[in-house]
Every structure is written in structure tokens, then in C-alpha cells.
């Protein structure tokens, strides 16, 4: 069996930055085991699989270790492939997913994700978290991920976690964030428990970051930067119980996987 794949760098307009994702447009679903093995073979943060079902497109995402309920950059990458490689008509695509309907629209030369807002609530710091991050948080909140406020952009950039210790925490992953020097806010995201020590640019983390910073800064439109080694720009806005996360994307590779 020969399976065509495409690699897109998301939240960037140039290759080798942003967050890379593999996309498979399938005629029908493969087994869960095979999709997980394919994701492990590519060994990127996320591999997306999309199938057109009776009522429209369905999307699923896999890290090298597990299937995920929500992923931003690989959804943006999947929409890029459907629009630019397969000529999907119109200005929007709606995906069915484990997290409900997710819409991607063309917007000002970028693609914009319409995702659920996940408002974080206070959970309190723990010694285990502080030891794992190697910093003392100003505040700690939680939604599907732990959100940790640090004092400055430099503190976010300098954060050097103990990944083995982070993996033992009872959270899907940990976001560290702070006010930005030239952006409204910056962040980084660590998720060693699901096979991703550091994710370069994390759309789904902004489901919590946008409502948090929107309230803190009293503004609904925000410019964000995820300051990983690859880095990525995100144009964000809060729209009621939804968040809009926009960014550019670029196709960097296409190929064929041979499955016996």
C-alpha cells in the first residue's frame, strides 16, 4: 500500500520555522494501530489524518505516542493541504473532530482556526511543578493543560525544564507564558508525557492563552509569539466562547509512505 503525505510548516511563512506537521488525505480510515505507527515513524509533534465522510471532513491527530483530542497547527496544516494541494473550493473548511466542529477559514492571506475557548482556572502551585520547571511561578492555572505565568519574556525563554519530572505531573502538558517585549504575550509548551518535550508552536495551547490574556490585558485582539527554537507568530482574538487563531503556513515536502 502506498500512502501520499505532505509536510507543512504552520504559523510561519518560511520553511524550517513554525511547527511542522504531516498530513494524510485518506480515502478511508486506516486502523488506529497503523495510524499510530505512521505518526511514530514520522516522529513529529503531530501527524494529521483527514477523510471525507458523508457529512464532510473528519480529522484525527496523533503524536508519536498517543491520539490527541485537539491540535491546532496540524489542523491548519491539513486545511493548507486540502486548499493548496487538492484544490478544496471555497474559503472555509469545517472538520468534525473529537473536540467537536472546528472551522478553518482563509483570512487576509493566512488561515484562521475557529476553536473552542478553554478558560483556565486557578489550581495553585506545587513544589513538584516548581522543581520540574526550575522557576517559581507567579500564578498557576489549569484547563486541559497547565498554564504557568512567569515574570517576563526572558524568564520564559530561559526556562529549562526537567522533562522526566514534567512527564510525571497529572497534566497533558505545561504552558509557560509572560507578557511579551514586542507582542502582547509569549509562551512555550512542554508535553513530554505524550512524546513531545517541547512543541514549537501550539495552536491548542492558545485556546487557554487567549481568554487568559484577553481578560488580563482587557483586549480581544492579541499578537502572540511562541518563543521556541523554531518560533511562530499567531494573530489571536477572543470571540465569545470561541477563539480565532490565525497564521501563515508553507508546504515544505511531499512524499509516499510504503506500507506492506
C-alpha positions as a Markdown table, in Angstrom:
| # | Residue | x | y | z |
|---|---|---|---|---|
| 1 | Unk | 0.0 | 0.0 | 0.0 |
| 2 | Unk | 1.3 | 3.4 | -1.0 |
| 3 | Unk | 0.1 | 6.5 | 1.0 |
| 4 | Unk | 0.8 | 10.0 | -0.1 |
| 5 | Unk | 1.7 | 12.5 | 2.6 |
| 6 | Unk | 2.6 | 16.2 | 2.8 |
| 7 | Unk | 4.5 | 18.2 | 5.3 |
| 8 | Unk | 3.5 | 21.8 | 6.2 |
| 9 | Unk | 5.3 | 24.3 | 8.5 |
| 10 | Unk | 2.5 | 26.0 | 10.3 |
| 11 | Unk | 2.4 | 29.5 | 11.8 |
| 12 | Unk | 5.2 | 30.7 | 9.6 |
| 13 | Unk | 5.7 | 32.0 | 6.1 |
| 14 | Unk | 9.1 | 30.4 | 5.5 |
| 15 | Unk | 10.4 | 26.8 | 5.7 |
| 16 | Unk | 12.2 | 25.4 | 8.7 |
| 17 | Unk | 10.4 | 27.5 | 11.2 |
| 18 | Unk | 7.0 | 27.4 | 12.8 |
| 19 | Unk | 5.6 | 23.9 | 13.7 |
| 20 | Unk | 5.9 | 21.1 | 11.2 |
| 21 | Unk | 3.0 | 18.6 | 10.7 |
| 22 | Unk | 2.5 | 15.7 | 8.4 |
| 23 | Unk | -0.9 | 15.4 | 6.7 |
| 24 | Unk | -2.5 | 12.3 | 5.1 |
| 25 | Unk | -5.7 | 12.7 | 3.0 |
| 26 | Unk | -7.2 | 9.3 | 3.0 |
| 27 | Unk | -10.0 | 7.7 | 1.0 |
| 28 | Unk | -11.0 | 5.7 | 4.1 |
| 29 | Unk | -9.7 | 5.2 | 7.7 |
| 30 | Unk | -6.7 | 3.1 | 8.5 |
| 31 | Unk | -6.6 | 1.1 | 11.7 |
| 32 | Unk | -5.8 | 3.1 | 14.8 |
| 33 | Unk | -2.7 | 1.0 | 15.3 |
| 34 | Unk | -1.4 | 1.8 | 11.8 |
| 35 | Unk | -2.1 | 5.5 | 12.1 |
| 36 | Unk | -0.2 | 5.5 | 15.4 |
| 37 | Unk | 2.7 | 3.6 | 13.9 |
| 38 | Unk | 2.8 | 6.1 | 11.0 |
| 39 | Unk | 2.9 | 9.0 | 13.4 |
| 40 | Unk | 5.7 | 7.3 | 15.3 |
| 41 | Unk | 7.6 | 6.8 | 12.1 |
| 42 | Unk | 7.5 | 10.5 | 11.1 |
| 43 | Unk | 8.3 | 11.4 | 14.7 |
| 44 | Unk | 7.0 | 15.0 | 14.5 |
| 45 | Unk | 4.8 | 16.5 | 17.2 |
| 46 | Unk | 1.6 | 15.7 | 15.2 |
| 47 | Unk | 0.5 | 13.7 | 12.2 |
| 48 | Unk | -3.0 | 14.5 | 10.9 |
| 49 | Unk | -5.3 | 12.2 | 9.0 |
| 50 | Unk | -8.3 | 13.5 | 7.2 |
| 51 | Unk | -11.2 | 11.6 | 5.5 |
| 52 | Unk | -14.2 | 12.9 | 3.7 |
| 53 | Unk | -17.2 | 11.3 | 5.3 |
| 54 | Unk | -20.9 | 11.5 | 4.3 |
| 55 | Unk | -21.4 | 14.9 | 6.1 |
| 56 | Unk | -17.9 | 16.4 | 5.4 |
| 57 | Unk | -14.3 | 16.2 | 6.5 |
| 58 | Unk | -13.2 | 14.4 | 9.7 |
| 59 | Unk | -9.8 | 15.0 | 11.2 |
| 60 | Unk | -7.7 | 12.9 | 13.7 |
| 61 | Unk | -4.3 | 13.8 | 15.2 |
| 62 | Unk | -1.5 | 11.5 | 16.6 |
| 63 | Unk | 1.7 | 12.4 | 18.4 |
| 64 | Unk | 4.4 | 9.7 | 18.2 |
| 65 | Unk | 2.8 | 8.2 | 21.3 |
| 66 | Unk | -0.9 | 8.9 | 21.5 |
| 67 | Unk | -4.0 | 10.1 | 19.7 |
| 68 | Unk | -4.9 | 13.7 | 20.7 |
| 69 | Unk | -8.4 | 15.2 | 21.2 |
| 70 | Unk | -7.3 | 18.6 | 19.7 |
| 71 | Unk | -4.4 | 20.0 | 17.8 |
| 72 | Unk | -4.1 | 23.5 | 16.2 |
| 73 | Unk | -1.1 | 23.5 | 14.0 |
| 74 | Unk | -1.9 | 20.2 | 12.3 |
| 75 | Unk | -5.4 | 21.4 | 11.7 |
| 76 | Unk | -4.0 | 24.5 | 10.0 |
| 77 | Unk | -1.6 | 22.2 | 8.0 |
| 78 | Unk | -4.5 | 19.9 | 7.0 |
| 79 | Unk | -6.5 | 22.8 | 5.7 |
| 80 | Unk | -3.5 | 24.1 | 3.8 |
| 81 | Unk | -3.1 | 20.8 | 2.1 |
| 82 | Unk | -6.7 | 20.5 | 1.2 |
| 83 | Unk | -6.8 | 24.1 | -0.2 |
| 84 | Unk | -3.5 | 24.2 | -1.9 |
| 85 | Unk | -2.7 | 20.6 | -3.0 |
| 86 | Unk | -6.2 | 19.2 | -3.5 |
| 87 | Unk | -8.0 | 22.3 | -4.6 |
| 88 | Unk | -10.7 | 22.3 | -2.0 |
| 89 | Unk | -13.2 | 25.0 | -3.1 |
| 90 | Unk | -14.5 | 27.9 | -1.1 |
| 91 | Unk | -12.9 | 30.0 | 1.7 |
| 92 | Unk | -13.6 | 27.6 | 4.6 |
| 93 | Unk | -13.4 | 24.0 | 5.7 |
| 94 | Unk | -15.2 | 22.5 | 8.7 |
| 95 | Unk | -13.7 | 19.5 | 10.3 |
| 96 | Unk | -15.5 | 17.0 | 12.6 |
| 97 | Unk | -13.2 | 16.0 | 15.4 |
| 98 | Unk | -13.1 | 14.6 | 18.9 |
| 99 | Unk | -13.4 | 18.2 | 20.2 |
| 100 | Unk | -16.5 | 18.9 | 18.1 |
| 101 | Unk | -16.7 | 21.0 | 14.9 |
| 102 | Unk | -13.6 | 23.0 | 14.0 |
| 103 | Unk | -13.6 | 25.6 | 11.2 |
| 104 | Unk | -10.7 | 26.9 | 9.2 |
| 105 | Unk | -11.1 | 30.0 | 7.0 |
| 106 | Unk | -9.0 | 31.9 | 4.6 |
| 107 | Unk | -8.3 | 35.3 | 6.2 |
| 108 | Unk | -6.0 | 38.1 | 5.0 |
| 109 | Unk | -3.6 | 35.8 | 3.3 |
| 110 | Unk | -3.5 | 33.4 | 6.3 |
| 111 | Unk | -5.6 | 30.5 | 7.6 |
| 112 | Unk | -7.6 | 31.1 | 10.8 |
| 113 | Unk | -8.6 | 28.4 | 13.2 |
| 114 | Unk | -12.0 | 28.7 | 14.9 |
| 115 | Unk | -11.5 | 26.7 | 18.1 |
| 116 | Unk | -13.3 | 26.4 | 21.5 |
| 117 | Unk | -12.1 | 28.8 | 24.2 |
| 118 | Unk | -10.9 | 26.9 | 27.3 |
| 119 | Unk | -10.9 | 29.3 | 30.2 |
| 120 | Unk | -8.3 | 28.3 | 32.8 |
| 121 | Unk | -9.0 | 28.4 | 36.5 |
| 122 | Unk | -6.6 | 28.7 | 39.5 |
| 123 | Unk | -5.1 | 25.4 | 40.7 |
| 124 | Unk | -2.3 | 26.6 | 42.9 |
| 125 | Unk | 1.4 | 25.9 | 42.5 |
| 126 | Unk | 3.1 | 22.8 | 43.7 |
| 127 | Unk | 6.7 | 22.1 | 44.7 |
| 128 | Unk | 6.8 | 19.3 | 42.1 |
| 129 | Unk | 5.9 | 21.8 | 39.4 |
| 130 | Unk | 8.4 | 24.3 | 40.6 |
| 131 | Unk | 11.2 | 21.7 | 40.8 |
| 132 | Unk | 10.3 | 20.4 | 37.3 |
| 133 | Unk | 10.3 | 23.8 | 35.7 |
| 134 | Unk | 13.2 | 25.2 | 37.7 |
| 135 | Unk | 11.4 | 28.5 | 38.2 |
| 136 | Unk | 9.0 | 30.0 | 40.7 |
| 137 | Unk | 5.6 | 30.8 | 39.1 |
| 138 | Unk | 3.7 | 34.0 | 39.7 |
| 139 | Unk | 0.4 | 32.1 | 39.1 |
| 140 | Unk | -0.7 | 28.6 | 38.1 |
| 141 | Unk | -4.0 | 27.8 | 36.3 |
| 142 | Unk | -5.4 | 24.8 | 34.6 |
| 143 | Unk | -7.8 | 23.9 | 31.8 |
| 144 | Unk | -6.8 | 20.9 | 29.6 |
| 145 | Unk | -3.2 | 22.0 | 30.1 |
| 146 | Unk | -1.4 | 23.7 | 33.0 |
| 147 | Unk | -0.9 | 27.4 | 32.4 |
| 148 | Unk | 2.1 | 28.9 | 34.3 |
| 149 | Unk | 2.6 | 32.6 | 34.5 |
| 150 | Unk | 6.2 | 33.8 | 34.7 |
| 151 | Unk | 7.5 | 37.3 | 35.4 |
| 152 | Unk | 9.0 | 38.2 | 31.9 |
| 153 | Unk | 9.6 | 37.1 | 28.4 |
| 154 | Unk | 13.2 | 36.4 | 29.3 |
| 155 | Unk | 12.1 | 34.0 | 32.1 |
| 156 | Unk | 10.0 | 32.1 | 29.5 |
| 157 | Unk | 12.9 | 31.9 | 27.1 |
| 158 | Unk | 15.3 | 30.9 | 29.8 |
| 159 | Unk | 13.1 | 28.1 | 31.2 |
| 160 | Unk | 14.9 | 24.8 | 31.2 |
| 161 | Unk | 12.6 | 22.1 | 32.5 |
| 162 | Unk | 13.3 | 18.6 | 33.8 |
| 163 | Unk | 11.3 | 16.7 | 31.2 |
| 164 | Unk | 11.3 | 13.5 | 33.1 |
| 165 | Unk | 9.8 | 15.3 | 36.1 |
| 166 | Unk | 7.3 | 17.1 | 33.9 |
| 167 | Unk | 6.1 | 13.8 | 32.4 |
| 168 | Unk | 5.1 | 12.6 | 35.9 |
| 169 | Unk | 2.7 | 15.5 | 36.5 |
| 170 | Unk | -1.0 | 14.7 | 36.1 |
| 171 | Unk | -1.4 | 17.1 | 33.2 |
| 172 | Unk | -1.4 | 16.8 | 29.4 |
| 173 | Unk | 1.3 | 19.4 | 29.2 |
| 174 | Unk | 2.6 | 22.7 | 30.7 |
| 175 | Unk | 2.4 | 26.1 | 29.1 |
| 176 | Unk | 4.7 | 28.8 | 30.4 |
| 177 | Unk | 3.8 | 32.4 | 29.5 |
| 178 | Unk | 4.5 | 36.0 | 30.2 |
| 179 | Unk | 3.9 | 39.5 | 28.8 |
| 180 | Unk | 5.9 | 39.9 | 25.6 |
| 181 | Unk | 8.5 | 42.6 | 24.9 |
| 182 | Unk | 7.1 | 43.2 | 21.4 |
| 183 | Unk | 4.0 | 41.0 | 21.5 |
| 184 | Unk | 1.0 | 41.0 | 23.8 |
| 185 | Unk | 2.3 | 37.7 | 25.2 |
| 186 | Unk | 4.7 | 35.0 | 24.6 |
| 187 | Unk | 4.6 | 31.3 | 25.6 |
| 188 | Unk | 6.3 | 27.9 | 25.3 |
| 189 | Unk | 4.7 | 24.5 | 25.7 |
| 190 | Unk | 6.2 | 21.3 | 27.1 |
| 191 | Unk | 4.4 | 17.9 | 26.9 |
| 192 | Unk | 6.9 | 15.0 | 27.5 |
| 193 | Unk | 4.2 | 12.7 | 28.8 |
| 194 | Unk | 2.7 | 12.5 | 25.2 |
| 195 | Unk | 6.1 | 12.3 | 23.4 |
| 196 | Unk | 6.8 | 16.0 | 22.9 |
| 197 | Unk | 9.4 | 17.5 | 25.1 |
| 198 | Unk | 8.8 | 21.0 | 23.6 |
| 199 | Unk | 6.2 | 21.8 | 20.9 |
| 200 | Unk | 7.4 | 24.5 | 18.5 |
| 201 | Unk | 4.1 | 26.4 | 18.1 |
| 202 | Unk | 0.9 | 25.1 | 19.8 |
| 203 | Unk | -2.4 | 26.3 | 18.4 |
| 204 | Unk | -4.4 | 24.3 | 21.1 |
| 205 | Unk | -2.5 | 26.0 | 23.9 |
| 206 | Unk | -3.9 | 29.3 | 22.7 |
| 207 | Unk | -7.4 | 28.1 | 23.5 |
| 208 | Unk | -6.5 | 28.8 | 27.1 |
| 209 | Unk | -3.9 | 31.6 | 26.5 |
| 210 | Unk | -6.3 | 33.8 | 24.5 |
| 211 | Unk | -9.1 | 34.1 | 27.1 |
| 212 | Unk | -6.5 | 34.4 | 29.9 |
| 213 | Unk | -4.6 | 37.3 | 28.3 |
| 214 | Unk | -7.7 | 38.9 | 26.8 |
| 215 | Unk | -9.0 | 39.3 | 30.4 |
| 216 | Unk | -5.7 | 40.3 | 31.8 |
| 217 | Unk | -5.0 | 42.9 | 29.2 |
| 218 | Unk | -8.6 | 44.0 | 28.6 |
| 219 | Unk | -8.4 | 43.5 | 24.9 |
| 220 | Unk | -10.0 | 40.9 | 22.5 |
| 221 | Unk | -7.3 | 41.1 | 19.7 |
| 222 | Unk | -3.9 | 39.9 | 20.6 |
| 223 | Unk | -0.5 | 39.3 | 18.9 |
| 224 | Unk | 1.3 | 36.3 | 20.3 |
| 225 | Unk | 4.7 | 34.7 | 19.8 |
| 226 | Unk | 5.7 | 31.1 | 20.8 |
| 227 | Unk | 9.4 | 31.5 | 21.5 |
| 228 | Unk | 10.6 | 28.0 | 20.9 |
| 229 | Unk | 13.8 | 27.5 | 18.9 |
| 230 | Unk | 11.8 | 27.4 | 15.7 |
| 231 | Unk | 9.3 | 30.1 | 16.8 |
| 232 | Unk | 6.0 | 31.1 | 15.5 |
| 233 | Unk | 3.6 | 34.1 | 15.1 |
| 234 | Unk | -0.1 | 33.9 | 15.9 |
| 235 | Unk | -2.8 | 36.5 | 15.4 |
| 236 | Unk | -5.4 | 35.9 | 18.0 |
| 237 | Unk | -8.8 | 37.1 | 19.0 |
| 238 | Unk | -11.5 | 36.2 | 21.5 |
| 239 | Unk | -15.0 | 35.7 | 20.0 |
| 240 | Unk | -17.3 | 34.8 | 22.9 |
| 241 | Unk | -16.8 | 31.1 | 23.7 |
| 242 | Unk | -14.6 | 30.6 | 20.7 |
| 243 | Unk | -11.0 | 31.7 | 19.9 |
| 244 | Unk | -9.7 | 32.6 | 16.4 |
| 245 | Unk | -6.0 | 31.7 | 15.9 |
| 246 | Unk | -4.6 | 32.8 | 12.5 |
| 247 | Unk | -1.2 | 32.4 | 10.9 |
| 248 | Unk | 0.6 | 31.6 | 7.7 |
| 249 | Unk | 1.7 | 28.2 | 6.5 |
| 250 | Unk | 4.0 | 26.8 | 3.9 |
| 251 | Unk | 4.3 | 23.4 | 2.2 |
| 252 | Unk | 7.8 | 22.0 | 2.5 |
| 253 | Unk | 7.7 | 18.4 | 1.5 |
| 254 | Unk | 5.6 | 15.7 | -0.2 |
| 255 | Unk | 6.2 | 12.0 | -0.5 |
| 256 | Unk | 4.9 | 8.5 | -0.4 |
| 257 | Unk | 4.9 | 6.1 | 2.5 |
| 258 | Unk | 5.3 | 2.4 | 1.7 |
| 259 | Unk | 3.2 | 0.2 | 3.9 |
| 260 | Unk | 3.5 | -3.6 | 3.4 |
